[in-house]
Amino acid sequence: MRYQISGKGMEVGDALQTHVKSELGETLEKYAGRPTDATVVFSKNAYEYVCEATVHLSTGLTAASTGKAGDIYPAFEACREKMDKQLRRYKRRLKDHHKERLEPVEFAGAPSYILAANGEADDAEPDSLQPMIIAEMETKVPTLSVGEAVMQMELSQAAMLVFRNEKSGGVNIVHRRDDGNIGWIDPAQSR
């Protein structure tokens, strides 16, 4: 398993890196089977340390968690405990998912854009109603069942997930609704 442990605006020492590898490795070994890589980023936000961890599993799913505390080690422990809780909650589904799927999750490339307004301070009518594109990058769109997509969205703590539906082959979206339920958008079904 590959680890990428870094700090934003701060140095991460060897002792902390060793601690993260051993503790996170133990948690992942208990629940995830064959994780492929983990990214752990430490940062300082005012008076507290923040630890963000993202783990890519061999099944194609991604788990993410964040922990905050007054010291760097307790911030990591809070992050690790959240990751542990997520993986424990989805352990049966992760294992069942692995048995049913003969091949790993397939990903297709798709462009991704970050849009921003012009930043004009006054309320005057803009020349164009089109926002300026600030960044353009490539993202991966997984091929999943709807249940796997919901599980992936919850594991990664995302508000929404775009995926290619395994059954229909069309692009679908699952998202967390304001009422706490999960919404599923399937354009092929609306015709």
Secondary structure, DSSP 4 states (H G I P E B T S, - for coil): -EEEEEESSS---HHHHHHHHHHHHHHHHHHTSSEEEEEEEEEEETTEEEEEEEEEETTS-EEEEEEEESSHHHHHHHHHHHHHHHHHHTHHHHHHHHHH-SSPPEEEEEEEEEEE----SS-PPPS-SSPEEEEEEEEEEEEE-HHHHHHHHHHTT-SEEEEEETTT-SEEEEEE-TTSPEEEE-GGGG-
